[in-house]
Amino acid sequence: MPINVLMPALSPTMEKGNLAKWLKKEGDPIKSGDVLAEIETDKATMEVEAIDEGVLAKILVPEGTADVPVNDLIAIIAAEGEDPASVQAGGGAPKAASNGEAKAESKPAAGASAADQNTTPGGGHMSYERVNAAPEGAQPSGTPQGGAQAGSGGRVFASPLARRIAKQEGVDLGAVQGSGPHGRIIARDVQAAKASGATKAPAAAQPAAEAPKAAPAPKAAPAGGASAGLTADQVKGFFAKDAYAEVPLDGMRKTIAKRLTEAMQVAPHFYLTVDCELDALMKLRETLNGSAGKDKDGKPAFKLSVNDFVIKAMGLALTRVPAANAVWAEDRILRFKHAEVGVAVAIDGGLFTPVIRRANEKTLSTISNEMKDFAARARAKKLKPEEYQGGVTSVSNLGMFGIKHFTAVINPPQSSILAVGAGEKRVVVKDGAPAVVQVMTCTLSCDHRVLDGALGAELVSAFKGLIENPMGMLV
């Protein structure tokens, strides 16, 4: 049986990828663990490995091809004992949906055993589908003709977009006829079922690990309305043709726009601002940096920044206010045992938010060195998905640009984000007399579904206390 190699989903948000480079050519023997190709996602360039053996019989998507949908057939491997020259392309492989919807997860074809499916979304392996010989046009075993259910358990096979539309419109997927590959339900099937008055779906609790779903897309605004609801041609109509240059969107910018728009539509934001005095922290930072050991070239083992203290303080604050160390999961709240703090890193055309795991447990020097490594690899787009996914909160620091105060948008599925401004000398009243101190303004954006006002205030107060009494971060 030939093995179809599919475009893998290397992250939960990936819908399409660019096939940057093939590292194997047709006719090359393939072993488990061999690197087959380099795939450019919306966030990074990743090497993908083979998890089966054979001979690379055909490359169907040449290197340099952009916007290849997830699950599209990109190559075929001839299994042991097969003649690579006789292997035929497309034997049962999933094809791109005709309505252009992207498939963000790999679904097993009906009739294929678990052993035949080797799909690892979000990992570093290619997606595979073994192809069983069958007459052209034959219905796969276990799939009712024209239906979407497979096996005795009555499992419904539907694309993520179809499921989302069905949930929003209250359509019972079990009553929908699928027209996609192997009877899979796709978006147009749900829309047709709704128009024909399909059975309404019963209310059901969602799995705890499922991320918050996006709200329905807003309807187009009338002419003269907000640009978010206008088509590209309508927006361009407001300006003279020689007044602008068009900049095509890359995958990263599209993903940022989509996720943060959804965040503002779905997560009810509220904001809490505090001023933190930095004098004690700056003195401690100077002492610690001065005590850092040096290597044989005279380079210090670490150099702490104010941001390193902010990350550590946020991690400790989350563990001191455990109810705030949580995220929203539709029908429940997930509360975490350790603090995971993301840190926004600006790069050309967008940003990454690598996550410091167990920030509450790590030393300041460890956090500092991790962040230097993350920042360097983020700018080279070499971060792994597991290094920038997850987290409960994030830190966004614009102080180096002289920004005094701002508010930040929460990065789903996180429940908060801390916007950090520049430290500056200010005159305050102490003991009834004016005094000059260094102050930093910080604003916490909170998801009101997880953090009520009092809980958010408790978290901000714990953070402020650690920043103003930094010795507490060393014990």
Sequence and secondary structure as in RCSB ss.txt:
>XXXX:A:sequence
MPINVLMPALSPTMEKGNLAKWLKKEGDPIKSGDVLAEIETDKATMEVEAIDEGVLAKILVPEGTADVPVNDLIA
IIAAEGEDPASVQAGGGAPKAASNGEAKAESKPAAGASAADQNTTPGGGHMSYERVNAAPEGAQPSGTPQGGAQA
GSGGRVFASPLARRIAKQEGVDLGAVQGSGPHGRIIARDVQAAKASGATKAPAAAQPAAEAPKAAPAPKAAPAGG
ASAGLTADQVKGFFAKDAYAEVPLDGMRKTIAKRLTEAMQVAPHFYLTVDCELDALMKLRETLNGSAGKDKDGKP
AFKLSVNDFVIKAMGLALTRVPAANAVWAEDRILRFKHAEVGVAVAIDGGLFTPVIRRANEKTLSTISNEMKDFA
ARARAKKLKPEEYQGGVTSVSNLGMFGIKHFTAVINPPQSSILAVGAGEKRVVVKDGAPAVVQVMTCTLSCDHRV
LDGALGAELVSAFKGLIENPMGMLV
>XXXX:A:secstr
  EEEE    STT SEEEEEEESS TT EE TT EEEEEE SS EEEEE  S EEEEEE S TTEEEEETT EEE
EEE TT  GGG  TTSS     TT     S    TT  GGGB   TTSSB EEEE     TT   TTS TT  EE
TTTTEE B HHHHHHHHHHTB GGG    SGGG B HHHHHHHHHTT  B       TTS            TTS
 GGGS HHHHHTTS GGG       HHHHHHHHHHHHHHHHS EEEEEEEEE HHHHHHHHHHHHT  B TTS B
S    HHHHHHHHHHHHHHHSGGGSEEE SSSEEE SS  EEE EEETTEEE  EETTTTTS HHHHHHHHHHHH
HHHHTT   HHHHS  SEEEEE GGGT         TT SEEEEEEEEEEEEEEETTEEEEEEEEEEEEEEETTT
  HHHHHHHHHHHHHHHHSGGGG  
